Amino acid sequence: MIDKNLKILEAILFASGEPIEEKYLGEKIDDSVNVKKYLNELKKFYEQRGVNLINTGNKWSFRTSTELSADLTIFKSQKRKLSRAALETLSIIAYQQPITRSEIENIRGVQMGRGSIDHLIEIGWIKPSGRKNIPGKPTLWATTELFIEHFGLKNISDLPNKDELKASGFLDKRSAIATISDLAKNNDNIDQFDNSDTEDDTNMDDFIQSN
């Protein structure tokens, strides 16, 4: 049978979230004089396993085997706030698609950097939709199937029209923003507006198409 002292040491070390002093471990077993012997026995037992018992100074702890570090890399989703500029851009694309970047800028009344477009592409809500047949052939932008699914729409025509926005009280300077925000009120990607963007919103109610 495995010595009870070994079991106690193993249990304490597994339960601890940080290295434990050897002296403290010796106080928890009957044969404290031989605590190092027990610890080295555990260390040898775990040498070829997924976790190893490591001795650092006068402390001991279990750590994941270094051989598995590459296989146990954890990718975490990082929440990012959708800026006001990106939200305005998304709203304009949703209602006016397909639309070019310069047309978006004309509606917003300001020039835009690549950040808003890039962020929306990264999320998967917009995509290139061909090129407009004018000099320079600029890229046309449109929403994706993921956008439709994410906001609970059957198709893009389910977005509120101008009359519905008026009836809902959304049609003001930030009509499109309010609409998209209302649809996404439980969405993790839109936590709050980025208050650093202070462009004028007076053009925002001009782009919504009446159905």
N, C-alpha and C positions, 0 to 999 in steps of 0.2 A: 504493500500500500504506500501511496505517496505520503510523506511526512506532513503532518498537520501544519507544522511551521512553514513549510513551502507553500501550502495552500493559502495561509494567512498573508504571507508576503506578496504572493501573486495577486491576491484579491485587492490588497491595499494599493499596490502599484497600478493595477488596471483602473481602479476607481479614481485615482488622483489625476487632476488636470495639470499638475506641475511636478518637477522632480522632488523626491523626498530624501531627507537626510538619512544616512545609514544608521546613525545613532537612534533616530526616532523609530526606524523599522525594528531595530534590536529590542526596543522597549515593548514591542507588540507581540513578541513570541516568547516561549518558555526558555529556549536555549539562546539567549542573547549573545553569549560568548562566540557562538559559531554563525552569527548573522551573515558575515562576509562569505562563509562557505556556502550557505544556502543561496545567497544572491548569485554567486558565481555558478552554482548548479542551475539556477533558473536561466542565467545568461547563456549558458551552453545549450540548454534545451531549446531556447528561442532563436538561436543563431541562424537556423535554416528556415525560419517561419516568416509569415507576413509582417510580424512585429518583432522587434529586437529589444532586449533589455540593455540599456546603455548606462554606463557609469561615467559621470562627469564630476570630477573632484570628489567630494564626499556625499554626492547625491546620486540617486538611481531613478530611472524612468523608462517607460515603454515608449518606443518610437516606431513609426512605420519604417519598414526596411527600405534602405536607400535604393535597392534594386527595383523597387516598385514605384518610385517617385514619378517617373514619366507616365506610368499607366494610371496613376491616381490623380492626375491633374483635373481639377474641378473648374468648369466654366460656369460663371454666374451671370445671370441677366442683370444688367445695370439700368435702373430707371433713369430716364432723362426727360427733363421738362421740355415741352414743346413751346418754343418762344412765340410771342405774339405775332412776329413777322411770319414765322412758319405757319401758324394757324390761319393767318389772313391769306397766305399763298395757297394753302390747302383749300380754303373756302372758295377762292376765286377759281381754282382749277376744277373743283367739284361742280360748280355751276356753269362754267364757261368752256369746259373741255370740248375738243382739244384746243389748247391755247399756248402761245409762245411766251417766253420769258419777258420780252419787251412789252407784250400786251398786259401781262400781269403788272409790270412796273407802271404802265400807264394808268391802270385802274387804282393801284395803291398810291400813285402820285410820288413815288420815291424809287430810286434805284435800289436794287437788292443784290446782296452778295450771294456766293454759292452756298452759304450755310443752310438756308431754308430749304432749297431744292435738295441738297445732299441729304439732309436729315430726313426729309419725307421719303426719299428713295430708300434710305437705310431702313426705315420702319417698314417699307413695303407698301405704302399707300398711294404712291404715284409712279408712273413709268413713262418713258418716251413713247410717243404715238405717231411716228412718222415725222415728216418735215413739211413745213408750209411752202407752197410753190410761189415764193417771192424771192427777190434778190437776197442771196446769203443762205437761203433755205434753212431758216432757224428750226430748231427742234420743237415739236408740239408735245405738250404734256397732258396726261389724262390720269384719272384715278384707276386703281387696280381692283381686281376681284376681292383682294384682301381688305381693301377699304370698305367695300360694300358689306362684306361679312362682318367686319369689326364693328361697324355702326348699325348692324341689324337691319340692313335694307335688303329688299328683294332685288331691286335693281336701282340704278342711279336716278331713274325718274321718280323714285319715291322720296327724294329730297323735297322739302316743303317749297312750294312756289311762292311768288310774291304776295298773292292774296292771303295765303295761309300764314305767311310771316307777319303780315299786317294784323290779321285776326289774333295771332298769338302774342302780339306786342313786341315781336323781335325786330321789326323793320325800323331800325334807327341807324345811327352812324356805324354801328358794329353788328349789323344784322347777320351777316354770314358767320362772324365769329360766334355770336350768341347761339345761332342754330347748331353749328358743329359742336360747340361746347355742351349744349343741352343734350345732344345725341350721345356725347361722350362723357357724361357726368360721372360715370363709374369707371372711366378709363384711366389706367395707371400711367399712360404716356402723357396725359395732359393733367398735370397737377395744379398748375396755376399759370397765369400769363406772366410773361417776362416783362416786368415793369420798366426795364431799361429802354424799351422801344417806344418812342414817343411820337411817331409819325402821325400826321393828320389822318383822320378816318373819314373825311367828308365824301370821298368817292365810293365808299364801301357799299352804299345802297343802290348804286347805279348799275351794277353788273348782273344782278339777279334777273334771270329770264322769266317772263310770265308764261305760264302754260295755258 
